[in-house]
Amino acid sequence: MSLLDLGAGDAVLFIQTGLGADELLPLAREPALAGRRRLLPHRRGYTGTGPELPGSIVRDAADCVALVESLHLPAVDVVGYSYSAAVALAVAAQTPSMVRSITLIEPPPLITSHRDEFVAVCADLMSVSAELGPTAALEAFWDRTTTPDWWSALERHVPDARAQMRRDASTFFEQDLPALLGWTFTADDARRIATPVLHVGAAESGPWWAEVRTTVLAWFPGATDVVVPGADHGLVVTHPADVAGAIADFLS
């Protein structure tokens, strides 16, 4: 795993989400988190290496554990967003001694009653990629999920974000989405996690992620809960100061 290593202090591992290799960079660069060491690895298949098939949430989690061990860190605070929140849950469940805390920023809706709807959307994108190519699927994904404000905010920190996503589109559609659709996590798995939990949601994300929030808070009754007003699922890019402030308060 290639690694961006920022600052010094207690280490926070920002697990890369799907498609946007540097999508968590705006969050990690927020002043509220400047007093911590921020680790931003690129997962397998990214930065132009191409997909490593089959994809696996468990493998992604194992890679995170191996990275922390290679840095000789006894424990880290873990942050996961969307796809990578699934990886963060796997890390915390599989290697609890390595995790001081876990921040979950709108995990995938696979853990809700909206699972079938979410699977259908992902399957449709994978079909477009298989039939017309990953570039066509990427355009369809952008049409459904991005806004001009989101792009403007992201490209201030990651000027080549579009080029990154085009380069890594095959990894997202052929490696990550199948891995995500093969992922399961239940209340029994959640009971293996005893570390402090922060859930960060967005007020305007809609019913899928509203139920994700309800599920996470049911799994972790003592969790800290923050909802960012005026934000949708792109909150780590459009509202990084709010998310970073919530994480900083939680870690303090």
N, C-alpha and C positions, 0 to 999 in steps of 0.2 A: 504494500500500500504506500503510495506517495503521501507525503504529510506536509501540511503547513503548520508550523509551530510558532505561536504568537505569545509574547509576554512571559511573565514569570508569576509564581505563586501556586496555590492549589490548582491542580489540573482539572480542566473540564473538557470532556471528549464530545465534540459535535459530530455525530455520525451523519455522513453524507446521505441525503435523501435521493429519490429517483430522478433521473434525467438531468437536473441542474447540478453539475459537478461542484459549483461554488455557490449554490443558492443560500447556504448558511453564512456566507462571508459577511454580508451586511450586519447580521445579528452579532457575530463574533467580534466585529470591530466597534460595536457600540461602547461608548465611554463607561457605562455602568459596569461592564465586565473587564475593564482594563487592568484591574488588580489581580487577575487570574491568568494562569497559563492556559491558552486555548489551543486545543489540538483539533485540526480539521483534516482528516485523512480522505483520500479518494478511494472509493470501493473498487473491487475488481470490475474489469470491463470498461472503466472510464479512462479519461485522458487519452483516448485514441487507441487503446489496446484491443478493443472489440469485445463482444460478449464471451463470457466463459460459461458454457452450458453443461448441465442445467443450472439455472440460478437457484439460490438457496438462502433463506433468511438465517437458518442455522449456521451456514458457512460464513455469511456476513458477520454474524455475532462472534464466531470463533476467530475471524480475522481481527476484530476489535480487541478481543482478549489477548491475542498474540502481539498486537501492537503495544498495548499497555505493558505487557510483560517485557517486551524488547526495550522499552524505555525505563525499565526498573522502577516503575511506580507501584506502590502498594495498593492504591485505590484511586478512583477518579469519580467525579460527578459526570453523569451521562445525560446528554441532550439528544432527543430524537424527534424528528418532524415528519409527519405523514408516513411515507414508506419507512423511513429510518426509525420512527417510533416503534414499529414492529420489531426492528433489530434491537432497539434499546430494551424492550421488554424481554427479548430472548437473552440478551447479555445479563440482565439483572436476575432472571430466573435460573440461568445456567451457572453463573459465577457470582453469587451474591457477595462473597467476601471482597470482590474487586470494586464494588459499586458503593460509593458513599451516599449517593442520591440519584434519582432518575427524574428527568423532566420530559413529559410527554406533551408534545404540541400537536394536537389533533391527529391521533393515530387513525389508521385506515378503518372505514366503516364495516369491514368484514366482521367485526365483533358485535354488530347490531342486527336488528331485524331488517335492515336495508341491505344485507349482504347480497341477496340475489340481484338487486338493482345495480349495485356497484360491480359485481362480477360481470353483468351483461355489458356495462359500459366498457370495462377493460377488455372483454372478449371481442367486442366490436372493434376497438382500436387495434388489437392484435390481428384481427382478420384483415383490416385495411393494410397493415404493415406486410402481412404475408402475400396479399394479392397485388398491392400497388407499390410496396416498398416503404421503408421506414420514414422517408422524407414526407410522403403523402400522409402517413399516420401522424407524424409530428405536426403538420399543418392542421390536421383535424383536432389534435389535442390542444394546440394553441388557440384555435377558434373557440373551443369549449371552455377553456380554463383561465385564459390570460386576459388582461386589460391593458390599455395604454399606460395607466398609472403604475401598474405592476412592472411593466417593462422599463419605464422611466426610472423607477426606484432601483431596480436590479442593475441596470446598465450604468448607473452612477458608480457602483462598486465593481461590477464585472462587465467591462465594456464589450468583451467578446462572448457574452452569454449566449447569443443566438448561434454563433459559430460552434461553441461548445456543445450545445444541444443537438445541432445537426450532426456533428461528429459522433456523438454518443447515442444517437437515436436508436440504432439497432440494439445496443445494450439494454436500453429501457424497455423496448417492446419484446425482445426475444429472451432476455435474461431476467429483468426485474419484475415485469408484470406476471409472467408465469410463476416466479418465486413467490410473489405476494399472494396469488390466488391459491397457492398450495400451503399457505401459512394458516395455522390455527392457534388460537390462544384462548383459554377458558378461565373461569373463576378458580378452578383447581390450580392452574398454572400461576395465577395471580397470588395465590396463597403462599407460594414459594418466595415471594418478594417481601422482605421485611424492612427494606430501606425506605427513607422518606421519599414521598412522591409529590411532584408538582404537575398538575394538568393546566395547560394554557389553551384556551379556545378563543374563537372569534365570534362576535355577536351576530354577524351577518353570514355565517357559513351555510346556514340552512339545516334541514332536518337530519341529514345523515350525521353531521358532526355534532349536532345537539344531542343525539342519542349516544354518540361516542362518549361525550362528556358524562352523561348519566351512567353509562356502563362503567367507565373508569372510576367514578366516584363511588359506585356500588362495590367495585372490587377492592378499592383502597379507601375505607371510610375515614381515615385520618389524613387523606391527601389535602394539600393546599390547592385551591381552585381559583384561577384567574380567567376572566373573560374580557377580551379587549374590545371596547366599543368601536363601532364604525368599521371594523375589519372583517374580511372574509378569509377563506382558506389560504390566501397568499400572505398572511399576516407577518411571516418572518421577513418578508421583503418590504411590504408596504408600511408596517408598523414595528420596525425592529427596536426602536427605543422603548416602546411599551413592553415588548416581550423580554428584552434584555433587563429592564427594570424589575419585572416580575421574577426572573431567574436570579438576579443579584439579591433581591430581598429574601427569596427562598433560601439561597445558599448562605446568607448571613445569619 
